[in-house]
Amino acid sequence: MNTLRVAVIGAGHLGKIHARLLPQVPGVELIAVADPSPLAQKQILEQQDVQVVSDFRKLIDKIDAAVLATPTKHHHSIAMELLQNSIHTLIEKPITDNASDAFELAQTAEQNNCVLSVGHVEQFNPAIRLAAKKVGIPKFIQANRMSGYTYRSIDIGVVYDLMIHDIDLVNTMFAGELVDCRAAGFSVFGGNEDMAQARLQYSCGGIANLTASRASFAPARELQIYGTSGFAGVDLVTGTVQSVDVPSWVSQRQFNFLEANHDQQAFVREELFSEILPKRQESVEPDNAILAEQQNWVEAICSGGQLRNTGFNGAVAVEVAGKILEQIEQHQWLPGSSLGPLTTPDFSGPTTTAVPANLQSAKPHAA
Ligand SMILES: NC(=O)c1ccc[n+]([C@@H]2O[C@H](COP(=O)([O-])OP(=O)(O)OC[C@H]3O[C@@H](n4cnc5c(N)ncnc54)[C@H](O)[C@@H]3O)[C@@H](O)[C@H]2O)c1
């Protein structure tokens, strides 16, 4: 194959980024962008010179590969059609909104010799790779992923929308399978959960605490990893990594901190992150993770390179997300109340405040 003929399906927020970057990938020809929305079509044509079609089916016999960036609820049906026509596919995360559809896609890709990848873009984040190198074997991971309410991806809740990135990272950092999952979440705006907290335990003994919200004052993407040889905290927004190598005199219990005298206690307090647990701060060079993700997928198609985000990994992430959602559905926020994310105590009282004038409509929306 000389040139890989690629289309982007779905030209919203992510599809526009994919369409802009794909022509930079060596060996790729961007054939067209498909989106039924006139507004999306107009915006993509303002961005770049590319053929635009309403229906992706018109492209089936003209392309070798496609990036799928529609709302998640369309991923399974569109991707099945692509894969059954032997079209290599990169699906934005989450691969689907349920595990059985996700595994069906992974299997269909295999049966049709297609390279199926998933947009778990954090796997290409250099700050995470640096942090992972510093801690030895990861044992405890804490992640916070917060955003405001963007009105995008509201066909899914915050677990599939944001937490899925951290689920995928944790799945690949821990060598083992999920053995226990506790979670709770609630819906602020109605429909799916907008905030969620999960504690995952893996067969290797690793534990992860994940928090995600799309009703947050300020955006945040943070990951803290505690491993066998130290700690690393990553601010994914700034690309900053703070880390601590636990010195062997500490880990080998060469000094009994609990029996320190007055002066020793003062020294420990004052020099905790210089002499006791020396802290380092590093910044990684900003990198375009989506471009790196596209390149990895294209190399896997064209030269059999190692695919980092496989369809199977995407399906396992969705399977774990599904277990978290089951727990959220089973959680009872008030004794005697019904279960699930729509029954948060604070949101169940009488209406005492009016809807702002800008938001008034004839009928209140059903929960
Ligand atoms: N990797 C990431 O960090 C990241 C970030 C945001 C969103 N996403 C994912 O990307 C996907 C798209 O999200 P978005 O924020 O770009 O959404 P969006 O709403 O901005 O865009 C979706 C686009 O898909 C189009 N579309 C709908 N049905 C279609 C069809 N049948 N054929 C072609 N186009 C169709 C819509 O008209 C719209 O333009 C979702 O799966 C989302 O979860 C990934």
Ligand as a Chemical Component Dictionary entry (heavy atoms), coordinates in Angstrom:
data_LIG
# 
_chem_comp.id                   LIG 
_chem_comp.type                 NON-POLYMER 
_chem_comp.pdbx_formal_charge   0 
_chem_comp.three_letter_code    LIG 
# 
loop_
_chem_comp_atom.comp_id 
_chem_comp_atom.atom_id 
_chem_comp_atom.alt_atom_id 
_chem_comp_atom.type_symbol 
_chem_comp_atom.charge 
_chem_comp_atom.model_Cartn_x 
_chem_comp_atom.model_Cartn_y 
_chem_comp_atom.model_Cartn_z 
_chem_comp_atom.pdbx_ordinal 
LIG N1  N1  N 0  -9.855  11.660 23.015 1  
LIG C1  C1  C 0  -10.403 12.599 23.727 2  
LIG O1  O1  O 0  -9.791  13.161 24.622 3  
LIG C2  C2  C 0  -11.825 13.016 23.441 4  
LIG C3  C3  C 0  -12.277 14.268 23.835 5  
LIG C4  C4  C 0  -13.577 14.633 23.519 6  
LIG C5  C5  C 0  -14.414 13.739 22.854 7  
LIG N2  N2  N 1  -13.950 12.498 22.513 8  
LIG C6  C6  C 0  -14.819 11.538 21.817 9  
LIG O2  O2  O 0  -14.937 11.904 20.463 10 
LIG C7  C7  C 0  -16.245 11.569 19.971 11 
LIG C8  C8  C 0  -16.866 12.833 19.400 12 
LIG O3  O3  O 0  -16.927 13.799 20.424 13 
LIG P1  P1  P 0  -16.992 15.353 20.066 14 
LIG O4  O4  O 0  -16.741 16.070 21.318 15 
LIG O5  O5  O -1 -16.176 15.635 18.874 16 
LIG O6  O6  O 0  -18.549 15.466 19.705 17 
LIG P2  P2  P 0  -19.247 16.595 18.824 18 
LIG O7  O7  O 0  -20.677 16.586 19.259 19 
LIG O8  O8  O 0  -18.488 17.870 18.882 20 
LIG O9  O9  O 0  -19.142 16.036 17.329 21 
LIG C9  C9  C 0  -19.780 14.882 16.891 22 
LIG C10 C10 C 0  -20.036 15.050 15.392 23 
LIG O10 O10 O 0  -20.492 13.804 14.868 24 
LIG C11 C11 C 0  -21.457 14.115 13.870 25 
LIG N3  N3  N 0  -22.265 12.934 13.578 26 
LIG C12 C12 C 0  -23.354 12.456 14.213 27 
LIG N4  N4  N 0  -23.815 11.353 13.595 28 
LIG C13 C13 C 0  -23.008 11.123 12.531 29 
LIG C14 C14 C 0  -22.956 10.132 11.507 30 
LIG N5  N5  N 0  -23.838 9.149  11.454 31 
LIG N6  N6  N 0  -21.981 10.225 10.564 32 
LIG C15 C15 C 0  -21.070 11.228 10.609 33 
LIG N7  N7  N 0  -21.070 12.182 11.568 34 
LIG C16 C16 C 0  -22.008 12.137 12.519 35 
LIG C17 C17 C 0  -22.244 15.261 14.464 36 
LIG O11 O11 O 0  -22.981 15.956 13.463 37 
LIG C18 C18 C 0  -21.123 16.088 15.070 38 
LIG O12 O12 O 0  -20.626 17.047 14.160 39 
LIG C19 C19 C 0  -16.996 10.962 21.167 40 
LIG O13 O13 O 0  -16.885 9.566  21.127 41 
LIG C20 C20 C 0  -16.223 11.498 22.358 42 
LIG O14 O14 O 0  -16.329 10.680 23.502 43 
LIG C21 C21 C 0  -12.674 12.140 22.749 44 
# 
loop_
_chem_comp_bond.comp_id 
_chem_comp_bond.atom_id_1 
_chem_comp_bond.atom_id_2 
_chem_comp_bond.value_order 
_chem_comp_bond.pdbx_ordinal 
LIG N1  C1  SING 1  
LIG C1  O1  DOUB 2  
LIG C1  C2  SING 3  
LIG C2  C3  SING 4  
LIG C2  C21 DOUB 5  
LIG C3  C4  DOUB 6  
LIG C4  C5  SING 7  
LIG C5  N2  DOUB 8  
LIG N2  C6  SING 9  
LIG N2  C21 SING 10 
LIG C6  O2  SING 11 
LIG C6  C20 SING 12 
LIG O2  C7  SING 13 
LIG C7  C8  SING 14 
LIG C7  C19 SING 15 
LIG C8  O3  SING 16 
LIG O3  P1  SING 17 
LIG P1  O4  DOUB 18 
LIG P1  O5  SING 19 
LIG P1  O6  SING 20 
LIG O6  P2  SING 21 
LIG P2  O7  DOUB 22 
LIG P2  O8  SING 23 
LIG P2  O9  SING 24 
LIG O9  C9  SING 25 
LIG C9  C10 SING 26 
LIG C10 O10 SING 27 
LIG C10 C18 SING 28 
LIG O10 C11 SING 29 
LIG C11 N3  SING 30 
LIG C11 C17 SING 31 
LIG N3  C12 SING 32 
LIG N3  C16 SING 33 
LIG C12 N4  DOUB 34 
LIG N4  C13 SING 35 
LIG C13 C14 SING 36 
LIG C13 C16 DOUB 37 
LIG C14 N5  SING 38 
LIG C14 N6  DOUB 39 
LIG N6  C15 SING 40 
LIG C15 N7  DOUB 41 
LIG N7  C16 SING 42 
LIG C17 O11 SING 43 
LIG C17 C18 SING 44 
LIG C18 O12 SING 45 
LIG C19 O13 SING 46 
LIG C19 C20 SING 47 
LIG C20 O14 SING 48 
# 
